[in-house]
Amino acid sequence: MSKVPITLRGAELLKAELQRLKSIERPAVIAAIAEARSHGDLSENAEYDAAKERQGFVEGRIAEVEGKLGNAQIIDPQSLDADGRVVFGATVELENTDAGQTVTYQIVGDDEADIKQSKISINSPVARALISKFEGDVVEVQTPGGRREYEILDVRYE
């Protein structure tokens, strides 16, 4: 399987989630199953069924996070020396030349993308149009909302 790019911050968040799942969630589910078992007949025990379902979810999420971390290519944006080019992990300030609005995005992996936090996926139309461009360049992007034109005002590696 090929490596999937992820920022250092994204990897830290996944590691913290994995730690929480293994040290807090998993023991809590095991305790809930033991408690439900102590109530007797398991065939009609809703608490037991709910605890087993929760256990399946927790174990599945642990496997998913471990898989993501195992396939991750961790990139620290601060250690990049891209000579002002837009690359994975870069934070880019853009001006929508049509509307005159200024927006700032960080280009991250698919799992980290969150538009509310101004993080866009490397596979998004905007990010793909920006990659390898420099400050001052103007790019045209075909988005689901129509064609947009952006001028790159600033490129940072933070």
C-alpha positions, 0 to 999 in steps of 0.5 A, spaced: 500 500 500 502 506 498 504 512 503 499 517 505 501 524 506 499 527 513 502 533 517 506 532 523 500 535 527 495 530 524 499 524 526 499 527 533 492 527 533 491 520 531 496 518 536 492 521 541 486 518 539 489 511 539 492 512 546 485 514 548 481 508 545 486 503 548 487 506 555 480 509 556 475 506 551 477 499 551 477 498 558 471 502 559 467 497 554 470 491 558 468 493 564 461 494 561 461 487 558 463 484 565 457 488 568 452 486 563 454 479 564 453 479 571 446 480 570 445 473 568 441 471 561 445 474 556 440 472 550 435 478 553 440 482 555 440 489 552 446 492 556 450 486 554 448 487 546 450 495 547 456 493 550 458 488 545 456 493 539 460 499 542 466 494 543 466 492 536 466 500 534 472 501 539 476 495 536 474 497 529 476 504 530 483 502 533 485 498 527 483 503 522 487 508 526 493 503 527 492 502 519 492 510 518 499 511 522 502 505 519 501 507 512 502 515 513 508 519 510 509 524 516 511 531 513 512 537 518 511 543 514 516 547 518 522 543 516 520 544 508 524 548 504 520 549 498 523 556 496 516 559 496 512 554 492 505 551 494 507 544 497 503 539 501 503 542 508 503 549 506 499 555 509 496 559 503 493 566 503 489 567 497 485 572 494 478 571 490 479 576 484 472 575 482 469 577 489 475 580 492 475 576 498 481 573 502 481 566 504 487 562 508 488 554 507 492 549 509 493 543 504 493 537 508 491 530 507 484 527 506 483 525 513 485 532 516 481 536 511 476 540 515 474 546 511 471 549 518 478 549 520 481 552 513 484 545 512 483 543 505 485 536 502 491 535 497 486 532 493 481 538 492 480 542 486 483 548 489 489 544 492 491 541 486 491 548 482 495 551 487 501 545 488 507 548 485 505 555 484 508 561 487 506 567 491 503 572 486 501 567 481 494 567 479 490 560 478 483 558 475 480 553 479 474 549 477 470 548 483 463 544 484 460 552 485 463 554 478 470 557 476 474 561 480 480 565 480 485 566 486 491 570 486 496 567 491 498 572 496 502 569 501 505 562 502 507 559 509 510 553 512 508 553 519 
